[in-house]
Amino acid sequence: MLVESAFITREFKEEQIPILEGVTCLSIVNTGNTIAIINGIIIYPTQKQILIPPDGTFSKVKLEVNYVTSKSTFDAKLVKRIINMKERNRILIIYKKLI
């Protein structure tokens, strides 16, 4: 059986992330300047995190994204740093999908 797949790279702003189907591996890069919390995993600005390693399986993925802003109750040092910048909530999703 021949299975085709493709790497897809998409950037999302704020909380407009869809449900992804047929995903075989998934990485997230925080391209904004606020802290992103994705499915309970904290991802700092410019940090890359692998959420689904390429293990030969595929699945349907629902991502829940929250951003730490200057209004959030979080570490005071982080909030002070974020207040000094214009807040941008963006993440880059890189995933391999069955087509």
N, CA, C and O atoms as a Tinker XYZ file with bonds, in Angstrom:
   396  protein
     1  N      0.840000   -1.170000    0.000000    73     2
     2  CA     0.000000    0.000000    0.000000    64     1     3
     3  C      0.891000    1.241000    0.000000    63     2     4     5
     4  O      1.830000    1.334000    0.790000    81     3
     5  N      0.601000    2.176000   -0.870000    73     3     6
     6  CA     1.362000    3.416000   -0.973000    64     5     7
     7  C      0.607000    4.531000   -0.254000    63     6     8     9
     8  O     -0.563000    4.789000   -0.541000    81     7
     9  N      1.281000    5.179000    0.670000    73     7    10
    10  CA     0.685000    6.287000    1.407000    64     9    11
    11  C      1.486000    7.534000    1.098000    63    10    12    13
    12  O      2.712000    7.537000    1.215000    81    11
    13  N      0.799000    8.592000    0.705000    73    11    14
    14  CA     1.479000    9.850000    0.414000    64    13    15
    15  C      1.278000   10.817000    1.572000    63    14    16    17
    16  O      0.235000   10.827000    2.227000    81    15
    17  N      2.297000   11.625000    1.805000    73    15    18
    18  CA     2.221000   12.630000    2.854000    64    17    19
    19  C      2.934000   13.889000    2.386000    63    18    20    21
    20  O      3.683000   13.868000    1.409000    81    19
    21  N      2.692000   14.978000    3.094000    73    19    22
    22  CA     3.313000   16.254000    2.743000    64    21    23
    23  C      3.565000   17.054000    4.012000    63    22    24    25
    24  O      2.797000   16.973000    4.971000    81    23
    25  N      4.657000   17.833000    4.010000    73    23    26
    26  CA     4.903000   18.756000    5.111000    64    25    27
    27  C      4.122000   20.027000    4.846000    63    26    28    29
    28  O      4.119000   20.540000    3.727000    81    27
    29  N      3.466000   20.531000    5.864000    73    27    30
    30  CA     2.680000   21.754000    5.760000    64    29    31
    31  C      3.171000   22.713000    6.834000    63    30    32    33
    32  O      3.359000   22.328000    7.988000    81    31
    33  N      3.375000   23.964000    6.441000    73    31    34
    34  CA     3.801000   25.001000    7.381000    64    33    35
    35  C      2.772000   26.122000    7.329000    63    34    36    37
    36  O      2.515000   26.687000    6.266000    81    35
    37  N      2.185000   26.443000    8.477000    73    35    38
    38  CA     1.182000   27.512000    8.532000    64    37    39
    39  C      1.392000   28.341000    9.784000    63    38    40    41
    40  O      1.705000   27.815000   10.852000    81    39
    41  N      1.215000   29.644000    9.635000    73    39    42
    42  CA     1.320000   30.534000   10.789000    64    41    43
    43  C     -0.081000   30.954000   11.206000    63    42    44    45
    44  O     -0.924000   31.288000   10.374000    81    43
    45  N     -0.307000   30.928000   12.507000    73    43    46
    46  CA    -1.607000   31.296000   13.046000    64    45    47
    47  C     -1.444000   32.442000   14.027000    63    46    48    49
    48  O     -0.502000   32.474000   14.819000    81    47
    49  N     -2.376000   33.383000   13.961000    73    47    50
    50  CA    -2.392000   34.513000   14.883000    64    49    51
    51  C     -3.548000   34.317000   15.856000    63    50    52    53
    52  O     -4.601000   33.786000   15.503000    81    51
    53  N     -3.328000   34.751000   17.063000    73    51    54
    54  CA    -4.332000   34.646000   18.129000    64    53    55
    55  C     -4.767000   33.199000   18.312000    63    54    56    57
    56  O     -3.921000   32.318000   18.460000    81    55
    57  N     -6.053000   32.941000   18.305000    73    55    58
    58  CA    -6.537000   31.594000   18.607000    64    57    59
    59  C     -7.346000   31.013000   17.460000    63    58    60    61
    60  O     -8.418000   30.454000   17.690000    81    59
    61  N     -6.864000   31.131000   16.241000    73    59    62
    62  CA    -7.584000   30.651000   15.070000    64    61    63
    63  C     -7.060000   29.308000   14.566000    63    62    64    65
    64  O     -6.969000   29.102000   13.355000    81    63
    65  N     -6.718000   28.400000   15.462000    73    63    66
    66  CA    -6.102000   27.137000   15.077000    64    65    67
    67  C     -7.178000   26.081000   14.829000    63    66    68    69
    68  O     -8.022000   25.838000   15.691000    81    67
    69  N     -7.148000   25.458000   13.660000    73    67    70
    70  CA    -8.154000   24.432000   13.344000    64    69    71
    71  C     -7.796000   23.081000   13.956000    63    70    72    73
    72  O     -6.739000   22.914000   14.565000    81    71
    73  N     -8.692000   22.136000   13.781000    73    71    74
    74  CA    -8.413000   20.746000   14.143000    64    73    75
    75  C     -7.679000   20.130000   12.954000    63    74    76    77
    76  O     -8.129000   20.251000   11.815000    81    75
    77  N     -6.560000   19.476000   13.212000    73    75    78
    78  CA    -5.729000   18.892000   12.160000    64    77    79
    79  C     -5.983000   17.387000   12.105000    63    78    80    81
    80  O     -6.021000   16.728000   13.144000    81    79
    81  N     -6.157000   16.840000   10.902000    73    79    82
    82  CA    -6.415000   15.409000   10.762000    64    81    83
    83  C     -5.333000   14.744000    9.927000    63    82    84    85
    84  O     -4.753000   15.370000    9.041000    81    83
    85  N     -5.062000   13.481000   10.207000    73    83    86
    86  CA    -4.065000   12.724000    9.467000    64    85    87
    87  C     -2.645000   13.174000    9.742000    63    86    88    89
    88  O     -1.781000   13.055000    8.874000    81    87
    89  N     -2.387000   13.691000   10.941000    73    87    90
    90  CA    -1.076000   14.235000   11.295000    64    89    91
    91  C     -0.144000   13.105000   11.725000    63    90    92    93
    92  O     -0.496000   12.291000   12.579000    81    91
    93  N      1.051000   13.062000   11.126000    73    91    94
    94  CA     2.031000   12.035000   11.491000    64    93    95
    95  C      3.152000   12.584000   12.362000    63    94    96    97
    96  O      3.782000   11.823000   13.097000    81    95
    97  N      3.417000   13.891000   12.296000    73    95    98
    98  CA     4.356000   14.544000   13.219000    64    97    99
    99  C      3.979000   16.019000   13.284000    63    98   100   101
   100  O      3.413000   16.566000   12.337000    81    99
   101  N      4.298000   16.662000   14.413000    73    99   102
   102  CA     3.863000   18.042000   14.641000    64   101   103
   103  C      4.878000   18.791000   15.484000    63   102   104   105
   104  O      5.267000   18.335000   16.559000    81   103
   105  N      5.305000   19.957000   14.984000    73   103   106
   106  CA     6.197000   20.853000   15.732000    64   105   107
   107  C      5.561000   22.231000   15.788000    63   106   108   109
   108  O      4.838000   22.631000   14.875000    81   107
   109  N      5.834000   22.949000   16.857000    73   107   110
   110  CA     5.325000   24.306000   17.036000    64   109   111
   111  C      6.510000   25.229000   17.266000    63   110   112   113
   112  O      7.407000   24.906000   18.045000    81   111
   113  N      6.521000   26.386000   16.587000    73   111   114
   114  CA     7.518000   27.418000   16.816000    64   113   115
   115  C      6.754000   28.667000   17.250000    63   114   116   117
   116  O      5.834000   29.101000   16.557000    81   115
   117  N      7.120000   29.238000   18.371000    73   115   118
   118  CA     6.481000   30.465000   18.845000    64   117   119
   119  C      7.147000   31.636000   18.130000    63   118   120   121
   120  O      8.255000   32.032000   18.491000    81   119
   121  N      6.481000   32.193000   17.118000    73   119   122
   122  CA     7.029000   33.312000   16.340000    64   121   123
   123  C      6.577000   34.660000   16.877000    63   122   124   125
   124  O      6.978000   35.698000   16.350000    81   123
   125  N      5.764000   34.664000   17.897000    73   123   126
   126  CA     5.327000   35.914000   18.512000    64   125   127
   127  C      6.293000   36.332000   19.602000    63   126   128   129
   128  O      7.377000   35.766000   19.740000    81   127
   129  N      5.892000   37.326000   20.372000    73   127   130
   130  CA     6.750000   37.752000   21.477000    64   129   131
   131  C      6.067000   37.594000   22.828000    63   130   132   133
   132  O      6.490000   38.193000   23.816000    81   131
   133  N      5.009000   36.787000   22.871000    73   131   134
   134  CA     4.383000   36.438000   24.135000    64   133   135
   135  C      4.549000   34.935000   24.355000    63   134   136   137
   136  O      4.858000   34.198000   23.418000    81   135
   137  N      4.350000   34.494000   25.560000    73   135   138
   138  CA     4.480000   33.077000   25.890000    64   137   139
   139  C      3.196000   32.364000   25.471000    63   138   140   141
   140  O      2.098000   32.812000   25.801000    81   139
   141  N      3.334000   31.259000   24.746000    73   139   142
   142  CA     2.187000   30.458000   24.314000    64   141   143
   143  C      2.118000   29.193000   25.162000    63   142   144   145
   144  O      3.136000   28.556000   25.436000    81   143
   145  N      0.923000   28.845000   25.565000    73   143   146
   146  CA     0.699000   27.592000   26.281000    64   145   147
   147  C     -0.194000   26.751000   25.381000    63   146   148   149
   148  O     -1.370000   27.061000   25.193000    81   147
   149  N      0.376000   25.678000   24.824000    73   147   150
   150  CA    -0.331000   24.831000   23.864000    64   149   151
   151  C     -0.514000   23.451000   24.468000    63   150   152   153
   152  O      0.454000   22.743000   24.742000    81   151
   153  N     -1.765000   23.082000   24.671000    73   151   154
   154  CA    -2.111000   21.801000   25.299000    64   153   155
   155  C     -1.317000   21.592000   26.593000    63   154   156   157
   156  O     -0.856000   20.485000   26.873000    81   155
   157  N     -1.166000   22.650000   27.366000    73   155   158
   158  CA    -0.493000   22.573000   28.655000    64   157   159
   159  C      1.020000   22.679000   28.608000    63   158   160   161
   160  O      1.664000   22.633000   29.656000    81   159
   161  N      1.615000   22.822000   27.418000    73   159   162
   162  CA     3.068000   22.932000   27.280000    64   161   163
   163  C      3.428000   24.392000   27.047000    63   162   164   165
   164  O      2.898000   25.024000   26.134000    81   163
   165  N      4.324000   24.931000   27.865000    73   163   166
   166  CA     4.744000   26.325000   27.748000    64   165   167
   167  C      5.816000   26.439000   26.670000    63   166   168   169
   168  O      6.820000   25.728000   26.697000    81   167
   169  N      5.583000   27.353000   25.714000    73   167   170
   170  CA     6.536000   27.589000   24.631000    64   169   171
   171  C      6.871000   29.075000   24.623000    63   170   172   173
   172  O      6.007000   29.917000   24.379000    81   171
   173  N      8.129000   29.383000   24.893000    73   171   174
   174  CA     8.585000   30.765000   24.964000    64   173   175
   175  C      8.841000   31.325000   23.562000    63   174   176   177
   176  O      8.996000   30.560000   22.610000    81   175
   177  N      8.887000   32.653000   23.430000    73   175   178
   178  CA     9.171000   33.249000   22.113000    64   177   179
   179  C     10.457000   32.687000   21.505000    63   178   180   181
   180  O     11.460000   32.529000   22.201000    81   179
   181  N     10.424000   32.392000   20.230000    73   179   182
   182  CA    11.486000   31.810000   19.400000    64   181   183
   183  C     11.802000   30.342000   19.733000    63   182   184   185
   184  O     12.677000   29.749000   19.102000    81   183
   185  N     11.124000   29.763000   20.685000    73   183   186
   186  CA    11.366000   28.366000   21.042000    64   185   187
   187  C     10.592000   27.434000   20.108000    63   186   188   189
   188  O      9.480000   27.750000   19.686000    81   187
   189  N     11.194000   26.281000   19.789000    73   187   190
   190  CA    10.542000   25.243000   18.986000    64   189   191
   191  C     10.282000   24.052000   19.892000    63   190   192   193
   192  O     11.125000   23.678000   20.707000    81   191
   193  N      9.108000   23.465000   19.739000    73   191   194
   194  CA     8.736000   22.322000   20.561000    64   193   195
   195  C      8.096000   21.253000   19.674000    63   194   196   197
   196  O      7.200000   21.556000   18.887000    81   195
   197  N      8.550000   20.012000   19.798000    73   195   198
   198  CA     7.949000   18.901000   19.073000    64   197   199
   199  C      6.824000   18.345000   19.950000    63   198   200   201
   200  O      7.063000   17.906000   21.075000    81   199
   201  N      5.599000   18.369000   19.424000    73   199   202
   202  CA     4.466000   17.845000   20.182000    64   201   203
   203  C      4.157000   16.394000   19.808000    63   202   204   205
   204  O      3.758000   15.603000   20.662000    81   203
   205  N      4.342000   16.048000   18.535000    73   203   206
   206  CA     4.137000   14.670000   18.086000    64   205   207
   207  C      5.377000   14.247000   17.311000    63   206   208   209
   208  O      5.611000   14.745000   16.210000    81   207
   209  N      6.171000   13.342000   17.862000    73   207   210
   210  CA     7.368000   12.890000   17.137000    64   209   211
   211  C      6.967000   11.989000   15.968000    63   210   212   213
   212  O      5.914000   11.352000   16.013000    81   211
   213  N      7.801000   11.929000   14.917000    73   211   214
   214  CA     7.490000   11.072000   13.770000    64   213   215
   215  C      7.696000    9.594000   14.121000    63   214   216   217
   216  O      8.810000    9.075000   14.044000    81   215
   217  N      6.609000    8.933000   14.504000    73   215   218
   218  CA     6.718000    7.543000   14.950000    64   217   219
   219  C      5.967000    6.559000   14.048000    63   218   220   221
   220  O      5.825000    5.387000   14.395000    81   219
   221  N      5.482000    7.034000   12.888000    73   219   222
   222  CA     4.806000    6.143000   11.953000    64   221   223
   223  C      3.303000    6.052000   12.138000    63   222   224   225
   224  O      2.632000    5.391000   11.347000    81   223
   225  N      2.760000    6.691000   13.151000    73   223   226
   226  CA     1.312000    6.680000   13.351000    64   225   227
   227  C      0.716000    7.984000   12.829000    63   226   228   229
   228  O      1.450000    8.922000   12.520000    81   227
   229  N     -0.596000    8.046000   12.731000    73   227   230
   230  CA    -1.250000    9.296000   12.361000    64   229   231
   231  C     -2.477000    9.486000   13.239000    63   230   232   233
   232  O     -3.063000    8.519000   13.725000    81   231
   233  N     -2.856000   10.735000   13.434000    73   231   234
   234  CA    -3.967000   11.011000   14.327000    64   233   235
   235  C     -4.639000   12.338000   14.011000    63   234   236   237
   236  O     -4.162000   13.130000   13.198000    81   235
   237  N     -5.757000   12.549000   14.680000    73   235   238
   238  CA    -6.482000   13.817000   14.633000    64   237   239
   239  C     -6.014000   14.620000   15.838000    63   238   240   241
   240  O     -5.955000   14.099000   16.952000    81   239
   241  N     -5.680000   15.897000   15.615000    73   239   242
   242  CA    -5.099000   16.705000   16.687000    64   241   243
   243  C     -5.931000   17.960000   16.899000    63   242   244   245
   244  O     -6.229000   18.692000   15.955000    81   243
   245  N     -6.300000   18.198000   18.151000    73   243   246
   246  CA    -6.980000   19.436000   18.519000    64   245   247
   247  C     -6.038000   20.197000   19.442000    63   246   248   249
   248  O     -5.675000   19.708000   20.512000    81   247
   249  N     -5.646000   21.391000   19.024000    73   247   250
   250  CA    -4.740000   22.199000   19.827000    64   249   251
   251  C     -5.515000   23.261000   20.587000    63   250   252   253
   252  O     -6.366000   23.951000   20.026000    81   251
   253  N     -5.208000   23.382000   21.868000    73   251   254
   254  CA    -5.774000   24.449000   22.691000    64   253   255
   255  C     -4.643000   25.414000   22.985000    63   254   256   257
   256  O     -3.626000   25.028000   23.561000    81   255
   257  N     -4.815000   26.665000   22.594000    73   255   258
   258  CA    -3.756000   27.655000   22.719000    64   257   259
   259  C     -4.204000   28.792000   23.619000    63   258   260   261
   260  O     -5.295000   29.341000   23.463000    81   259
   261  N     -3.342000   29.132000   24.562000    73   259   262
   262  CA    -3.531000   30.302000   25.417000    64   261   263
   263  C     -2.243000   31.095000   25.376000    63   262   264   265
   264  O     -1.160000   30.527000   25.237000    81   263
   265  N     -2.357000   32.397000   25.496000    73   263   266
   266  CA    -1.181000   33.258000   25.494000    64   265   267
   267  C     -1.088000   33.994000   26.815000    63   266   268   269
   268  O     -2.098000   34.427000   27.369000    81   267
   269  N      0.132000   34.134000   27.316000    73   267   270
   270  CA     0.375000   34.895000   28.532000    64   269   271
   271  C      0.588000   36.334000   28.104000    63   270   272   273
   272  O      1.529000   36.638000   27.371000    81   271
   273  N     -0.273000   37.206000   28.552000    73   271   274
   274  CA    -0.155000   38.623000   28.215000    64   273   275
   275  C      0.148000   39.408000   29.475000    63   274   276   277
   276  O      0.204000   38.845000   30.568000    81   275
   277  N      0.341000   40.695000   29.324000    73   275   278
   278  CA     0.657000   41.525000   30.484000    64   277   279
   279  C     -0.498000   41.550000   31.488000    63   278   280   281
   280  O     -0.304000   41.925000   32.645000    81   279
   281  N     -1.682000   41.158000   31.058000    73   279   282
   282  CA    -2.832000   41.116000   31.963000    64   281   283
   283  C     -2.911000   39.800000   32.722000    63   282   284   285
   284  O     -3.650000   39.691000   33.700000    81   283
   285  N     -2.154000   38.798000   32.278000    73   283   286
   286  CA    -2.197000   37.478000   32.901000    64   285   287
   287  C     -1.477000   37.485000   34.239000    63   286   288   289
   288  O     -0.602000   38.316000   34.485000    81   287
   289  N     -1.853000   36.561000   35.088000    73   287   290
   290  CA    -1.145000   36.396000   36.352000    64   289   291
   291  C     -0.082000   35.334000   36.136000    63   290   292   293
   292  O     -0.380000   34.139000   36.114000    81   291
   293  N      1.146000   35.768000   35.978000    73   291   294
   294  CA     2.267000   34.877000   35.693000    64   293   295
   295  C      3.472000   35.465000   36.384000    63   294   296   297
   296  O      3.337000   36.455000   37.103000    81   295
   297  N      4.624000   34.904000   36.197000    73   295   298
   298  CA     5.852000   35.382000   36.801000    64   297   299
   299  C      6.045000   36.884000   36.525000    63   298   300   301
   300  O      5.984000   37.312000   35.373000    81   299
   301  N      6.271000   37.660000   37.551000    73   299   302
   302  CA     6.380000   39.118000   37.418000    64   301   303
   303  C      7.495000   39.542000   36.468000    63   302   304   305
   304  O      7.346000   40.536000   35.757000    81   303
   305  N      8.614000   38.808000   36.442000    73   303   306
   306  CA     9.710000   39.144000   35.539000    64   305   307
   307  C      9.280000   39.004000   34.081000    63   306   308   309
   308  O      9.612000   39.841000   33.242000    81   307
   309  N      8.542000   37.941000   33.795000    73   307   310
   310  CA     8.087000   37.717000   32.421000    64   309   311
   311  C      7.072000   38.776000   32.009000    63   310   312   313
   312  O      7.124000   39.296000   30.894000    81   311
   313  N      6.154000   39.093000   32.909000    73   311   314
   314  CA     5.130000   40.092000   32.598000    64   313   315
   315  C      5.780000   41.447000   32.360000    63   314   316   317
   316  O      5.381000   42.161000   31.440000    81   315
   317  N      6.766000   41.817000   33.158000    73   315   318
   318  CA     7.451000   43.097000   32.979000    64   317   319
   319  C      8.121000   43.160000   31.606000    63   318   320   321
   320  O      8.068000   44.195000   30.943000    81   319
   321  N      8.748000   42.070000   31.174000    73   319   322
   322  CA     9.399000   42.025000   29.868000    64   321   323
   323  C      8.374000   42.161000   28.749000    63   322   324   325
   324  O      8.617000   42.858000   27.764000    81   323
   325  N      7.232000   41.501000   28.896000    73   323   326
   326  CA     6.202000   41.537000   27.878000    64   325   327
   327  C      5.555000   42.923000   27.793000    63   326   328   329
   328  O      5.220000   43.371000   26.696000    81   327
   329  N      5.375000   43.601000   28.908000    73   327   330
   330  CA     4.763000   44.935000   28.906000    64   329   331
   331  C      5.594000   45.900000   28.076000    63   330   332   333
   332  O      5.038000   46.777000   27.415000    81   331
   333  N      6.912000   45.757000   28.097000    73   331   334
   334  CA     7.788000   46.664000   27.373000    64   333   335
   335  C      7.748000   46.464000   25.856000    63   334   336   337
   336  O      8.251000   47.317000   25.124000    81   335
   337  N      7.175000   45.383000   25.367000    73   335   338
   338  CA     7.082000   45.114000   23.936000    64   337   339
   339  C      5.617000   45.188000   23.503000    63   338   340   341
   340  O      4.704000   45.047000   24.316000    81   339
   341  N      5.421000   45.411000   22.224000    73   339   342
   342  CA     4.066000   45.298000   21.693000    64   341   343
   343  C      3.747000   43.806000   21.618000    63   342   344   345
   344  O      4.500000   43.035000   21.023000    81   343
   345  N      2.651000   43.410000   22.213000    73   343   346
   346  CA     2.324000   41.988000   22.300000    64   345   347
   347  C      1.846000   41.460000   20.948000    63   346   348   349
   348  O      0.963000   42.033000   20.311000    81   347
   349  N      2.452000   40.359000   20.533000    73   347   350
   350  CA     2.043000   39.669000   19.307000    64   349   351
   351  C      1.879000   38.204000   19.638000    63   350   352   353
   352  O      2.800000   37.560000   20.140000    81   351
   353  N      0.708000   37.687000   19.356000    73   351   354
   354  CA     0.422000   36.278000   19.607000    64   353   355
   355  C      0.431000   35.537000   18.278000    63   354   356   357
   356  O     -0.525000   35.616000   17.506000    81   355
   357  N      1.519000   34.815000   18.016000    73   355   358
   358  CA     1.632000   34.059000   16.770000    64   357   359
   359  C      2.408000   32.774000   17.011000    63   358   360   361
   360  O      3.373000   32.748000   17.775000    81   359
   361  N      1.976000   31.719000   16.353000    73   359   362
   362  CA     2.741000   30.476000   16.375000    64   361   363
   363  C      2.800000   29.918000   14.959000    63   362   364   365
   364  O      1.903000   30.140000   14.146000    81   363
   365  N      3.863000   29.200000   14.688000    73   363   366
   366  CA     4.062000   28.543000   13.402000    64   365   367
   367  C      3.899000   27.049000   13.646000    63   366   368   369
   368  O      4.570000   26.475000   14.504000    81   367
   369  N      3.003000   26.422000   12.887000    73   367   370
   370  CA     2.770000   24.990000   13.022000    64   369   371
   371  C      3.394000   24.298000   11.821000    63   370   372   373
   372  O      3.093000   24.627000   10.674000    81   371
   373  N      4.261000   23.341000   12.097000    73   371   374
   374  CA     4.898000   22.558000   11.038000    64   373   375
   375  C      4.477000   21.111000   11.269000    63   374   376   377
   376  O      4.792000   20.521000   12.303000    81   375
   377  N      3.762000   20.545000   10.297000    73   375   378
   378  CA     3.316000   19.177000   10.490000    64   377   379
   379  C      3.340000   18.396000    9.185000    63   378   380   381
   380  O      3.284000   18.958000    8.091000    81   379
   381  N      3.423000   17.099000    9.339000    73   379   382
   382  CA     3.389000   16.199000    8.196000    64   381   383
   383  C      2.018000   15.533000    8.213000    63   382   384   385
   384  O      1.565000   15.032000    9.242000    81   383
   385  N      1.374000   15.537000    7.064000    73   383   386
   386  CA    -0.003000   15.067000    6.986000    64   385   387
   387  C     -0.150000   14.055000    5.863000    63   386   388   389
   388  O      0.487000   14.176000    4.817000    81   387
   389  N     -0.990000   13.062000    6.086000    73   387   390
   390  CA    -1.327000   12.110000    5.030000    64   389   391
   391  C     -2.217000   12.814000    4.011000    63   390   392   393
   392  O     -3.143000   13.535000    4.382000    81   391
   393  N     -1.937000   12.606000    2.740000    73   391   394
   394  CA    -2.780000   13.222000    1.700000    64   393   395
   395  C     -3.386000   12.170000    0.797000    63   394   396
   396  O     -4.122000   12.503000   -0.132000    81   395
